[in-house]
Amino acid sequence: MKAYITFLLFFFGLVSYGQKINITSLDSLISSWDTPDTPGGYLAIFEDDEQVYSKGFGLANLEIQEPFTEQTAFPIASVSKHFTAICVLKLVENGELDLNQYIVDFFPELSDYASHVMVSELLNHTSGIGSWTGAATMRGYRIHEFKKPPVDWLVNHGHLEFPPGTKFSYSNTSYFLAGEIVERVTGKSLAEFAQDEFFSKLGMQNTFYCADSNKPIANRAQGYVLNAQGKYIKRNSMARHMGPVGVYTTVSDFRIWDNAIRNNLILKPELLNLLRTSYNLKDGTATNYGYGQMLSKINDI
């Protein structure tokens, strides 16, 4: 079975590297999806504050023939980690948290084996804490049966997969724990904290965390898969826990967010720089991962 889902693409700062945008090539790239009977997406390219390219293609919802616009709300999957990392860094900026603090200060129930894991190691995927979904499946549960919170599955899990800081292992579990720290420190859910601290203040009216993929959301891009009979059927995320995933946003709102980052409106520059700084393992190996985002170069820049 080949899966197709509606998707959102952003290219920020692409032309800053001296590359000229070829509009004809971009139109050609998306043309096969720009039909009245297939799911599609939205492609937006910005250079600083200037919109260079912005176009929806295909349909956001096949059932009601809804097209894509800059106000279409997308679930942005693991790009949510970027937002979760910034929520944690905001607590650091506020003096409520230290990146070198051990996570057992917030999760004493994990003290049997995770007593030397630091908050920073959750954000850069070097904690060594195993997958909570793996812990559940080892106990005979399938993903749709995971009713308990992830922390409950991790209690008495027994061991770390590797000593903290010695290996990079991309982990949704780490970012669930990071989001849970926000709640245990502030008394607010991750969704409430992000809304109060960032989204409302910036005027991002269509950006929010949501753990229920079946919740009605206005102007939402519906996901689909192509079944064996060649028919598109609805398919929503099975994720139930925020932190690693859960953020919905629009092209318009993400542009606001990008501008806020560029202008240091959400965090102090030294904390924002942590997002763009590759963490090095204890043996000096670069992970090419900052906090909540992969790092790479274009044309060696």
Backbone as CSV, one residue per row, in Angstrom:
resi,resn,N_x,N_y,N_z,CA_x,CA_y,CA_z,C_x,C_y,C_z
1,MET,0.842,-1.194,0.000,0.000,0.000,0.000,0.876,1.242,0.000
2,LYS,0.581,2.147,-0.888,1.338,3.398,-0.942,0.534,4.500,-0.277
3,ALA,1.136,5.206,0.652,0.398,6.213,1.432,0.606,7.602,0.851
4,TYR,-0.470,8.379,0.830,-0.404,9.780,0.445,-1.084,10.590,1.527
5,ILE,-0.437,11.587,2.020,-1.078,12.446,2.996,-0.916,13.891,2.567
6,THR,-1.857,14.710,2.990,-1.713,16.135,2.728,-0.509,16.645,3.498
7,PHE,0.203,17.599,2.920,1.439,18.030,3.573,1.687,19.510,3.364
8,LEU,2.596,20.022,4.163,2.942,21.434,4.167,4.437,21.569,3.976
9,LEU,4.862,22.434,3.068,6.280,22.637,2.811,6.663,24.090,3.035
10,PHE,7.738,24.319,3.774,8.277,25.662,3.957,9.730,25.659,3.512
11,PHE,10.154,26.706,2.819,11.561,26.895,2.505,11.920,28.316,2.919
12,PHE,12.477,28.470,4.109,12.827,29.791,4.609,14.282,30.092,4.299
13,GLY,14.500,31.286,3.726,15.870,31.721,3.503,16.572,31.006,2.364
14,LEU,15.833,30.242,1.551,16.473,29.473,0.493,17.246,30.354,-0.474
15,VAL,16.629,31.473,-0.880,17.296,32.315,-1.863,18.392,33.172,-1.244
16,SER,18.539,33.114,0.037,19.607,33.862,0.682,20.983,33.319,0.307
17,TYR,21.023,32.096,-0.241,22.283,31.496,-0.614,22.646,31.779,-2.069
18,GLY,21.972,32.769,-2.661,22.294,33.152,-4.021,21.614,32.303,-5.073
19,GLN,20.662,31.482,-4.669,19.955,30.649,-5.617,18.725,31.385,-6.128
20,LYS,18.558,31.405,-7.432,17.409,32.058,-8.033,16.249,31.085,-8.091
21,ILE,15.089,31.542,-7.649,13.925,30.688,-7.653,13.363,30.577,-9.065
22,ASN,13.232,29.348,-9.542,12.680,29.089,-10.863,11.201,28.748,-10.692
23,ILE,10.332,29.725,-10.923,8.908,29.546,-10.690,8.344,28.444,-11.579
24,THR,8.790,28.393,-12.828,8.307,27.378,-13.756,8.624,25.971,-13.252
25,SER,9.835,25.785,-12.732,10.230,24.476,-12.202,9.395,24.103,-10.984
26,LEU,9.113,25.076,-10.138,8.298,24.797,-8.970,6.875,24.416,-9.369
27,ASP,6.324,25.145,-10.318,4.988,24.808,-10.803,4.962,23.398,-11.380
28,SER,6.021,23.046,-12.090,6.107,21.705,-12.673,6.219,20.643,-11.590
29,LEU,6.949,20.966,-10.520,7.152,20.028,-9.418,5.836,19.608,-8.787
30,ILE,4.920,20.544,-8.641,3.666,20.250,-7.944,2.504,19.945,-8.894
31,SER,2.740,20.028,-10.192,1.643,19.917,-11.149,0.919,18.570,-11.082
32,SER,1.655,17.487,-10.829,1.017,16.170,-10.807,0.054,16.019,-9.644
33,TRP,0.230,16.873,-8.620,-0.667,16.841,-7.467,-1.754,17.902,-7.571
34,ASP,-1.645,18.769,-8.543,-2.594,19.881,-8.639,-3.804,19.474,-9.482
35,THR,-4.578,18.551,-8.936,-5.751,18.035,-9.641,-6.974,18.179,-8.744
36,PRO,-8.168,18.113,-9.311,-9.389,18.290,-8.520,-9.845,17.046,-7.776
37,ASP,-9.077,15.952,-7.869,-9.531,14.727,-7.209,-8.438,14.017,-6.412
38,THR,-7.351,14.749,-6.066,-6.292,14.160,-5.245,-5.950,15.073,-4.081
39,PRO,-5.498,14.489,-2.954,-4.963,15.331,-1.885,-3.683,15.996,-2.359
40,GLY,-3.362,17.130,-1.798,-2.168,17.860,-2.232,-1.439,18.490,-1.081
41,GLY,-1.137,19.772,-1.197,-0.382,20.437,-0.138,-0.234,21.909,-0.419
42,TYR,0.742,22.514,0.244,1.005,23.940,0.058,2.506,24.159,0.087
43,LEU,2.994,24.884,-0.909,4.420,25.196,-0.997,4.610,26.697,-0.824
44,ALA,5.389,27.080,0.175,5.639,28.496,0.448,7.132,28.723,0.606
45,ILE,7.647,29.737,-0.069,9.069,30.083,0.016,9.179,31.553,0.387
46,PHE,10.001,31.828,1.394,10.195,33.200,1.851,11.682,33.529,1.897
47,GLU,11.989,34.757,1.588,13.332,35.284,1.818,13.183,36.422,2.806
48,ASP,13.608,36.164,4.045,13.408,37.130,5.118,11.921,37.481,5.193
49,ASP,11.558,38.731,4.997,10.157,39.128,5.113,9.412,39.104,3.779
50,GLU,10.080,38.725,2.710,9.453,38.751,1.392,8.967,37.370,0.990
51,GLN,7.716,37.301,0.552,7.168,36.050,0.046,7.585,35.883,-1.416
52,VAL,8.347,34.834,-1.688,8.870,34.600,-3.026,7.953,33.687,-3.832
53,TYR,7.359,32.713,-3.153,6.470,31.770,-3.832,5.448,31.285,-2.821
54,SER,4.208,31.172,-3.244,3.152,30.711,-2.343,2.015,30.154,-3.178
55,LYS,1.807,28.834,-3.067,0.781,28.227,-3.903,0.273,26.923,-3.304
56,GLY,-1.057,26.780,-3.258,-1.672,25.534,-2.858,-1.924,24.670,-4.076
57,PHE,-1.976,23.357,-3.874,-2.228,22.449,-4.986,-2.979,21.230,-4.475
58,GLY,-3.796,20.655,-5.352,-4.631,19.551,-4.917,-5.678,20.042,-3.936
59,LEU,-6.236,19.102,-3.180,-7.303,19.438,-2.249,-6.903,19.140,-0.809
60,ALA,-7.339,20.014,0.100,-7.129,19.802,1.528,-8.143,18.815,2.085
61,ASN,-9.295,18.729,1.451,-10.341,17.807,1.885,-11.117,17.340,0.653
62,LEU,-11.009,16.067,0.363,-11.648,15.526,-0.838,-13.168,15.502,-0.726
63,GLU,-13.671,15.257,0.487,-15.108,15.086,0.667,-15.879,16.369,0.393
64,ILE,-15.313,17.500,0.788,-16.017,18.772,0.595,-15.328,19.647,-0.447
65,GLN,-14.360,19.050,-1.173,-13.673,19.745,-2.260,-13.063,21.076,-1.793
66,GLU,-12.395,21.023,-0.639,-11.818,22.232,-0.063,-10.385,22.430,-0.563
67,PRO,-10.073,23.571,-1.150,-8.717,23.808,-1.645,-7.776,24.235,-0.525
68,PHE,-6.484,24.211,-0.811,-5.489,24.702,0.134,-5.351,26.215,0.034
69,THR,-5.233,26.850,1.195,-4.951,28.277,1.255,-3.886,28.506,2.318
70,GLU,-3.473,29.754,2.477,-2.507,30.071,3.532,-3.115,29.919,4.920
71,GLN,-4.431,29.722,4.992,-5.097,29.549,6.273,-5.452,28.091,6.556
72,THR,-5.031,27.184,5.695,-5.264,25.761,5.940,-4.401,25.299,7.105
73,ALA,-5.007,24.617,8.054,-4.285,24.145,9.242,-3.713,22.752,8.988
74,PHE,-2.397,22.613,9.191,-1.706,21.351,8.999,-1.194,20.804,10.327
75,PRO,-1.284,19.489,10.560,-0.505,18.890,11.644,0.938,18.773,11.157
76,ILE,1.886,19.330,11.880,3.258,19.398,11.365,4.163,18.314,11.930
77,ALA,3.542,17.288,12.523,4.280,16.091,12.931,5.505,16.448,13.783
78,SER,6.667,15.927,13.417,7.855,16.089,14.262,8.454,17.481,14.243
79,VAL,7.978,18.360,13.359,8.389,19.762,13.463,7.895,20.335,14.792
80,SER,6.921,19.659,15.412,6.435,20.045,16.741,7.566,20.048,17.766
81,LYS,8.573,19.197,17.567,9.687,19.142,18.516,10.385,20.499,18.629
82,HIS,10.449,21.208,17.526,11.029,22.549,17.527,10.283,23.457,18.506
83,PHE,8.959,23.404,18.490,8.156,24.224,19.389,8.317,23.770,20.840
84,THR,8.333,22.452,21.051,8.479,21.926,22.409,9.821,22.318,23.010
85,ALA,10.884,22.244,22.202,12.207,22.651,22.686,12.197,24.110,23.111
86,ILE,11.532,24.958,22.345,11.492,26.378,22.676,10.694,26.613,23.953
87,CYS,9.651,25.824,24.181,8.911,25.941,25.449,9.817,25.622,26.637
88,VAL,10.632,24.575,26.507,11.562,24.227,27.588,12.599,25.331,27.767
89,LEU,13.125,25.842,26.668,14.126,26.912,26.757,13.538,28.182,27.368
90,LYS,12.257,28.397,27.195,11.619,29.553,27.831,11.642,29.410,29.344
91,LEU,11.471,28.202,29.839,11.563,27.974,31.282,12.980,28.229,31.772
92,VAL,13.965,27.898,30.947,15.365,28.201,31.292,15.553,29.713,31.376
93,GLU,15.033,30.413,30.378,15.139,31.872,30.368,14.460,32.483,31.585
94,ASN,13.363,31.889,32.023,12.618,32.401,33.180,13.245,32.015,34.514
95,GLY,14.318,31.212,34.480,14.969,30.791,35.715,14.244,29.678,36.439
96,GLU,13.328,28.993,35.752,12.545,27.922,36.382,13.132,26.543,36.135
97,LEU,14.186,26.498,35.342,14.725,25.220,34.904,16.171,25.406,34.490
98,ASP,16.972,24.352,34.659,18.360,24.364,34.205,18.552,23.203,33.242
99,LEU,19.198,23.445,32.120,19.387,22.390,31.131,20.232,21.238,31.665
100,ASN,21.080,21.527,32.645,21.915,20.473,33.235,21.249,19.817,34.444
101,GLN,20.011,20.146,34.680,19.264,19.556,35.785,18.902,18.112,35.452
102,TYR,18.981,17.234,36.464,18.606,15.838,36.233,17.088,15.702,36.164
103,ILE,16.617,14.872,35.233,15.178,14.778,35.007,14.438,14.106,36.161
104,VAL,15.163,13.408,37.031,14.478,12.784,38.166,13.960,13.825,39.153
105,ASP,14.408,15.080,39.013,13.802,16.149,39.807,12.334,16.296,39.443
106,PHE,11.979,15.920,38.221,10.602,16.022,37.743,9.930,14.657,37.622
107,PHE,10.739,13.611,37.460,10.217,12.249,37.321,10.888,11.326,38.336
108,PRO,10.592,11.484,39.617,11.218,10.608,40.619,10.890,9.144,40.397
109,GLU,9.803,8.872,39.680,9.423,7.494,39.415,10.394,6.794,38.463
110,LEU,11.282,7.553,37.812,12.263,6.967,36.900,13.652,6.864,37.535
111,SER,13.728,7.094,38.825,15.031,7.194,39.491,15.806,5.886,39.507
112,ASP,15.140,4.754,39.338,15.843,3.474,39.392,16.890,3.326,38.302
113,TYR,16.673,3.988,37.156,17.637,3.795,36.061,17.988,5.066,35.296
114,ALA,17.246,6.146,35.528,17.494,7.372,34.758,17.973,8.517,35.637
115,SER,18.644,8.198,36.702,19.000,9.219,37.693,20.044,10.211,37.191
116,HIS,20.787,9.865,36.122,21.844,10.758,35.638,21.548,11.307,34.238
117,VAL,20.283,11.298,33.856,19.873,11.882,32.585,19.526,13.351,32.801
118,MET,20.097,14.239,31.995,19.840,15.669,32.125,18.767,16.126,31.130
119,VAL,18.148,17.261,31.448,17.120,17.836,30.584,17.667,18.049,29.174
120,SER,18.877,18.567,29.061,19.474,18.828,27.754,19.548,17.565,26.911
121,GLU,19.741,16.420,27.560,19.883,15.164,26.821,18.551,14.650,26.289
122,LEU,17.457,15.141,26.841,16.156,14.867,26.232,16.029,15.651,24.941
123,LEU,16.448,16.921,24.984,16.262,17.804,23.835,17.162,17.458,22.659
124,ASN,18.312,16.820,22.918,19.209,16.485,21.803,19.266,14.984,21.517
125,HIS,18.322,14.223,22.068,18.182,12.788,21.768,19.396,11.963,22.167
126,THR,19.991,12.304,23.275,21.144,11.523,23.742,20.923,10.973,25.149
127,SER,19.681,10.865,25.580,19.388,10.477,26.965,19.605,9.001,27.234
128,GLY,19.443,8.165,26.214,19.536,6.717,26.431,18.243,6.088,26.897
129,ILE,17.221,6.894,27.148,15.926,6.347,27.573,15.262,5.669,26.380
130,GLY,14.788,4.458,26.596,14.188,3.696,25.513,12.828,4.216,25.099
131,SER,12.320,3.669,24.031,11.018,4.050,23.497,9.899,3.594,24.416
132,TRP,8.983,4.506,24.749,7.845,4.089,25.581,6.926,3.159,24.798
133,THR,6.840,3.340,23.475,6.027,2.423,22.676,6.660,1.037,22.662
134,GLY,7.994,1.009,22.648,8.672,-0.275,22.734,8.416,-0.957,24.067
135,ALA,8.417,-0.162,25.140,8.141,-0.717,26.467,6.737,-1.296,26.533
136,ALA,5.796,-0.646,25.848,4.421,-1.137,25.856,4.264,-2.384,25.000
137,THR,4.868,-2.378,23.809,4.721,-3.544,22.938,5.407,-4.768,23.535
138,MET,6.473,-4.551,24.289,7.128,-5.668,24.975,6.183,-6.325,25.970
139,ARG,5.193,-5.569,26.405,4.209,-6.094,27.347,2.942,-6.580,26.639
140,GLY,3.009,-6.673,25.326,1.923,-7.279,24.576,0.829,-6.349,24.101
141,TYR,1.086,-5.025,24.109,0.064,-4.065,23.683,0.359,-3.552,22.282
142,ARG,-0.708,-3.287,21.532,-0.575,-2.635,20.238,-0.790,-1.134,20.406
143,ILE,-0.307,-0.342,19.437,-0.229,1.107,19.638,-1.581,1.743,19.958
144,HIS,-2.658,1.265,19.328,-3.954,1.872,19.594,-4.499,1.502,20.964
145,GLU,-3.813,0.585,21.658,-4.241,0.185,22.997,-3.448,0.879,24.104
146,PHE,-2.559,1.809,23.731,-1.718,2.473,24.718,-2.539,3.518,25.474
147,LYS,-3.251,3.092,26.476,-4.111,4.008,27.217,-3.348,4.778,28.292
148,LYS,-2.337,4.135,28.859,-1.594,4.780,29.938,-0.652,5.855,29.403
149,PRO,-0.347,6.884,30.200,0.644,7.884,29.784,2.011,7.233,29.585
150,PRO,2.844,7.781,28.697,4.159,7.206,28.438,5.009,6.999,29.679
151,VAL,4.945,7.933,30.635,5.777,7.782,31.835,5.441,6.487,32.563
152,ASP,4.175,6.107,32.572,3.779,4.881,33.265,4.424,3.646,32.640
153,TRP,4.581,3.665,31.314,5.217,2.533,30.662,6.714,2.493,30.961
154,LEU,7.304,3.652,31.224,8.750,3.719,31.432,9.165,3.364,32.856
155,VAL,8.234,3.448,33.795,8.552,3.106,35.180,9.012,1.643,35.242
156,ASN,10.118,1.425,35.922,10.681,0.081,36.065,11.033,-0.562,34.720
157,HIS,11.293,0.277,33.717,11.698,-0.260,32.411,13.037,-0.975,32.526
158,GLY,13.817,-0.586,33.548,14.968,-1.395,33.912,16.333,-0.860,33.567
159,HIS,16.503,-0.201,32.424,17.854,0.214,32.047,17.782,1.264,30.944
160,LEU,18.896,1.971,30.793,19.068,2.857,29.655,19.633,2.048,28.487
161,GLU,19.355,2.499,27.281,19.881,1.800,26.113,21.363,2.092,25.898
162,PHE,21.828,3.223,26.434,23.244,3.574,26.381,23.482,4.672,27.402
163,PRO,24.710,4.858,27.870,24.989,5.918,28.847,24.643,7.285,28.263
164,PRO,24.044,8.158,29.048,23.661,9.485,28.546,24.837,10.225,27.926
165,GLY,24.574,10.844,26.762,25.585,11.656,26.108,26.563,10.911,25.234
166,THR,26.404,9.576,25.108,27.376,8.793,24.346,26.885,8.380,22.965
167,LYS,25.601,8.598,22.686,25.035,8.173,21.409,23.829,9.046,21.076
168,PHE,23.630,9.307,19.789,22.434,10.013,19.330,21.415,8.979,18.869
169,SER,20.210,9.052,19.429,19.150,8.132,19.044,17.830,8.897,19.048
170,TYR,17.354,9.226,17.862,16.136,10.040,17.712,14.986,9.377,18.444
171,SER,14.315,10.144,19.297,13.355,9.538,20.212,12.148,10.433,20.457
172,ASN,10.965,9.938,20.118,9.743,10.641,20.481,9.540,10.662,21.987
173,THR,10.005,9.617,22.650,9.852,9.536,24.106,10.530,10.716,24.796
174,SER,11.729,11.062,24.362,12.448,12.178,24.973,11.640,13.461,24.906
175,TYR,10.975,13.680,23.789,10.208,14.923,23.642,8.849,14.866,24.315
176,PHE,8.325,13.674,24.526,7.161,13.609,25.406,7.567,14.020,26.812
177,LEU,8.690,13.489,27.303,9.158,13.831,28.647,9.468,15.322,28.750
178,ALA,10.033,15.912,27.700,10.325,17.347,27.703,9.036,18.148,27.850
179,GLY,8.001,17.757,27.102,6.720,18.439,27.219,6.085,18.252,28.579
180,GLU,6.265,17.073,29.143,5.722,16.795,30.470,6.429,17.638,31.530
181,ILE,7.708,17.902,31.351,8.437,18.772,32.277,7.810,20.156,32.299
182,VAL,7.433,20.675,31.127,6.769,21.983,31.069,5.529,21.975,31.956
183,GLU,4.751,20.905,31.885,3.532,20.825,32.696,3.859,20.715,34.177
184,ARG,4.854,19.908,34.534,5.161,19.707,35.951,5.806,20.942,36.579
185,VAL,6.469,21.759,35.764,7.069,22.990,36.285,6.040,24.108,36.408
186,THR,5.185,24.246,35.394,4.288,25.408,35.325,2.884,25.147,35.838
187,GLY,2.489,23.884,35.909,1.105,23.580,36.273,0.152,23.736,35.105
188,LYS,0.682,24.088,33.931,-0.126,24.195,32.717,0.236,23.047,31.777
189,SER,-0.712,22.650,30.959,-0.367,21.682,29.925,0.577,22.344,28.927
190,LEU,1.277,21.518,28.153,2.160,22.052,27.117,1.372,22.935,26.170
191,ALA,0.158,22.515,25.826,-0.694,23.299,24.919,-1.034,24.662,25.515
192,GLU,-1.377,24.686,26.788,-1.734,25.950,27.443,-0.527,26.868,27.559
193,PHE,0.630,26.295,27.913,1.830,27.113,28.068,2.221,27.751,26.742
194,ALA,2.245,26.953,25.670,2.627,27.488,24.362,1.641,28.548,23.897
195,GLN,0.364,28.325,24.169,-0.653,29.295,23.766,-0.467,30.619,24.496
196,ASP,-0.284,30.540,25.812,-0.168,31.757,26.628,1.155,32.489,26.385
197,GLU,2.223,31.725,26.245,3.559,32.325,26.187,3.944,32.795,24.786
198,PHE,3.435,32.126,23.770,3.882,32.430,22.406,2.748,32.734,21.438
199,PHE,1.882,31.771,21.210,0.939,31.889,20.105,-0.002,33.084,20.245
200,SER,-0.558,33.275,21.437,-1.465,34.410,21.640,-0.729,35.738,21.514
201,LYS,0.450,35.824,22.119,1.214,37.072,22.105,1.651,37.461,20.695
202,LEU,1.925,36.466,19.858,2.399,36.744,18.502,1.260,36.906,17.504
203,GLY,0.037,36.642,17.944,-1.096,36.740,17.031,-1.222,35.549,16.104
204,MET,-0.693,34.398,16.530,-0.801,33.168,15.744,-2.130,32.497,16.090
205,GLN,-3.182,32.968,15.472,-4.534,32.575,15.852,-4.907,31.153,15.443
206,ASN,-4.149,30.580,14.529,-4.480,29.246,14.039,-3.378,28.228,14.317
207,THR,-2.625,28.467,15.388,-1.563,27.549,15.785,-1.827,27.055,17.199
208,PHE,-1.695,25.748,17.399,-2.018,25.164,18.706,-1.521,23.726,18.755
209,TYR,-1.360,23.223,19.979,-1.122,21.794,20.185,-2.478,21.103,20.314
210,CYS,-2.594,19.927,19.741,-3.812,19.136,19.878,-3.430,17.659,19.864
211,ALA,-3.833,16.928,20.898,-3.484,15.511,21.002,-4.537,14.601,20.387
212,ASP,-5.712,15.151,20.081,-6.806,14.348,19.542,-6.913,14.578,18.035
213,SER,-6.417,13.634,17.248,-6.409,13.806,15.799,-7.815,13.738,15.196
214,ASN,-8.790,13.299,15.977,-10.162,13.225,15.476,-10.996,14.446,15.870
215,LYS,-10.386,15.377,16.587,-11.111,16.575,16.995,-11.410,17.457,15.780
216,PRO,-12.646,17.954,15.668,-12.958,18.850,14.541,-12.104,20.117,14.596
217,ILE,-11.416,20.433,13.507,-10.560,21.606,13.422,-10.900,22.347,12.141
218,ALA,-11.221,23.627,12.278,-11.615,24.432,11.120,-10.478,24.518,10.100
219,ASN,-10.818,24.404,8.832,-9.858,24.563,7.724,-8.688,23.599,7.813
220,ARG,-8.952,22.416,8.331,-7.887,21.445,8.531,-7.585,20.661,7.253
221,ALA,-6.309,20.396,7.012,-5.900,19.514,5.926,-6.124,18.068,6.375
222,GLN,-6.975,17.374,5.667,-7.280,15.992,5.997,-6.235,15.063,5.393
223,GLY,-5.804,14.069,6.157,-4.850,13.090,5.657,-5.554,11.919,4.983
224,TYR,-4.885,11.318,4.009,-5.462,10.200,3.264,-4.403,9.133,2.980
225,VAL,-4.857,7.915,2.753,-4.013,6.864,2.184,-4.725,6.298,0.969
226,LEU,-3.946,5.750,0.065,-4.501,5.113,-1.118,-4.591,3.616,-0.841
227,ASN,-5.818,3.068,-0.842,-5.975,1.654,-0.500,-5.711,0.750,-1.708
228,ALA,-5.846,-0.548,-1.485,-5.525,-1.523,-2.530,-6.427,-1.394,-3.747
229,GLN,-7.593,-0.793,-3.577,-8.527,-0.602,-4.680,-8.297,0.718,-5.416
230,GLY,-7.250,1.444,-5.021,-6.941,2.699,-5.677,-7.826,3.848,-5.246
231,LYS,-8.411,3.740,-4.062,-9.310,4.775,-3.556,-8.673,5.465,-2.353
232,TYR,-8.795,6.786,-2.303,-8.285,7.520,-1.160,-9.253,7.386,0.017
233,ILE,-8.713,6.998,1.166,-9.519,6.924,2.380,-8.868,7.767,3.460
234,LYS,-9.667,8.289,4.371,-9.152,9.163,5.421,-8.189,8.407,6.329
235,ARG,-7.146,9.111,6.725,-6.190,8.522,7.663,-5.637,9.631,8.547
236,ASN,-5.929,9.560,9.819,-5.402,10.535,10.769,-4.280,9.924,11.591
237,SER,-3.491,10.782,12.189,-2.410,10.323,13.055,-2.973,9.534,14.229
238,MET,-2.226,8.515,14.646,-2.627,7.732,15.828,-1.973,8.261,17.095
239,ALA,-1.201,9.345,16.968,-0.522,9.919,18.140,-1.537,10.432,19.143
240,ARG,-1.263,10.206,20.420,-2.166,10.637,21.474,-1.489,11.537,22.502
241,HIS,-0.186,11.751,22.336,0.547,12.480,23.362,1.369,13.599,22.719
242,MET,1.279,14.784,23.324,1.942,15.960,22.766,3.395,16.051,23.212
243,GLY,4.148,16.794,22.469,5.568,17.003,22.760,6.381,16.689,21.528
244,PRO,6.454,15.395,21.147,7.164,15.057,19.915,6.365,15.441,18.680
245,VAL,5.048,15.440,18.794,4.125,15.820,17.722,3.010,16.643,18.354
246,GLY,2.008,17.015,17.566,0.819,17.640,18.146,0.526,19.058,17.708
247,VAL,1.490,19.746,17.078,1.255,21.131,16.692,0.541,21.200,15.335
248,TYR,-0.473,22.059,15.275,-1.126,22.429,14.030,-0.786,23.892,13.751
249,THR,-0.549,24.215,12.491,-0.285,25.606,12.141,-0.642,25.842,10.679
250,THR,-0.539,27.080,10.247,-0.830,27.460,8.873,0.397,28.146,8.265
251,VAL,0.388,28.318,6.958,1.481,29.033,6.307,1.608,30.442,6.868
252,SER,0.476,31.115,7.021,0.495,32.494,7.531,1.071,32.563,8.932
253,ASP,0.641,31.647,9.800,1.131,31.660,11.173,2.596,31.282,11.262
254,PHE,3.011,30.307,10.444,4.411,29.896,10.521,5.329,31.006,10.054
255,ARG,4.841,31.823,9.156,5.632,32.982,8.730,5.807,33.956,9.896
256,ILE,4.763,34.144,10.685,4.864,34.987,11.889,5.911,34.411,12.832
257,TRP,5.863,33.093,13.020,6.796,32.417,13.923,8.232,32.570,13.443
258,ASP,8.439,32.365,12.152,9.783,32.495,11.601,10.322,33.909,11.783
259,ASN,9.486,34.899,11.545,9.915,36.287,11.726,10.241,36.578,13.187
260,ALA,9.456,35.985,14.100,9.708,36.181,15.535,11.057,35.603,15.932
261,ILE,11.414,34.456,15.360,12.714,33.850,15.647,13.836,34.710,15.071
262,ARG,13.658,35.159,13.841,14.685,35.981,13.193,14.950,37.268,13.966
263,ASN,13.921,37.787,14.608,14.041,39.065,15.315,14.167,38.910,16.828
264,ASN,14.472,37.684,17.278,14.720,37.410,18.707,13.564,37.856,19.602
265,LEU,12.337,37.579,19.149,11.163,38.012,19.906,10.649,36.958,20.878
266,ILE,11.170,35.734,20.784,10.618,34.688,21.638,11.600,34.192,22.695
267,LEU,12.893,34.320,22.433,13.918,33.901,23.377,15.132,34.806,23.246
268,LYS,15.948,34.823,24.284,17.213,35.533,24.192,18.088,34.879,23.127
269,PRO,18.914,35.685,22.433,19.746,35.147,21.341,20.593,33.950,21.753
270,GLU,21.146,33.965,22.968,22.016,32.864,23.365,21.254,31.545,23.508
271,LEU,19.974,31.630,23.834,19.161,30.418,23.914,18.702,29.976,22.528
272,LEU,18.342,30.932,21.682,17.981,30.584,20.311,19.145,29.919,19.588
273,ASN,20.358,30.339,19.909,21.529,29.759,19.256,21.685,28.273,19.564
274,LEU,21.128,27.831,20.693,21.200,26.409,21.026,20.427,25.567,20.029
275,LEU,19.390,26.154,19.429,18.626,25.438,18.412,19.479,25.160,17.183
276,ARG,20.441,26.033,16.945,21.237,25.985,15.712,22.640,25.435,15.944
277,THR,22.895,24.934,17.146,24.230,24.456,17.501,24.228,22.940,17.628
278,SER,25.063,22.275,16.853,25.139,20.823,16.918,25.688,20.379,18.266
279,TYR,24.997,19.438,18.882,25.504,18.850,20.119,26.593,17.840,19.781
280,ASN,27.643,17.836,20.546,28.709,16.861,20.382,28.620,15.796,21.463
281,LEU,28.758,14.549,21.064,28.776,13.457,22.027,30.023,13.552,22.896
282,LYS,30.086,12.742,23.926,31.208,12.811,24.860,32.542,12.463,24.205
283,ASP,32.480,11.730,23.074,33.732,11.429,22.362,34.059,12.475,21.311
284,GLY,33.272,13.553,21.261,33.525,14.640,20.331,32.793,14.539,19.009
285,THR,32.075,13.454,18.762,31.343,13.281,17.507,30.170,14.244,17.431
286,ALA,30.069,14.962,16.321,28.957,15.893,16.138,27.692,15.129,15.770
287,THR,26.575,15.506,16.352,25.299,14.850,16.052,24.546,15.530,14.918
288,ASN,24.940,16.759,14.590,24.214,17.561,13.594,22.749,17.751,13.983
289,TYR,22.550,17.877,15.285,21.218,18.129,15.831,21.367,19.143,16.957
290,GLY,20.530,20.161,16.919,20.523,21.139,17.999,19.467,20.754,19.007
291,TYR,18.558,21.647,19.283,17.419,21.344,20.134,16.167,21.426,19.267
292,GLY,15.606,20.279,18.937,14.361,20.252,18.192,14.492,20.400,16.700
293,GLN,15.711,20.395,16.163,15.832,20.511,14.712,17.153,19.943,14.213
294,MET,17.068,19.278,13.069,18.252,18.779,12.405,19.024,19.959,11.813
295,LEU,20.325,19.798,11.703,21.187,20.859,11.176,21.921,20.360,9.948
296,SER,21.914,21.152,8.908,22.634,20.789,7.687,23.054,22.049,6.960
297,LYS,23.935,21.914,5.985,24.431,23.064,5.235,23.951,22.985,3.788
298,ILE,23.787,24.155,3.174,23.478,24.252,1.768,24.669,24.920,1.076
299,ASN,25.258,24.206,0.114,26.444,24.735,-0.577,27.553,25.105,0.407
300,ASP,27.716,24.254,1.443,28.775,24.454,2.439,28.647,25.757,3.218
301,ILE,27.456,26.336,3.280,27.246,27.561,4.034,26.450,27.243,5.301
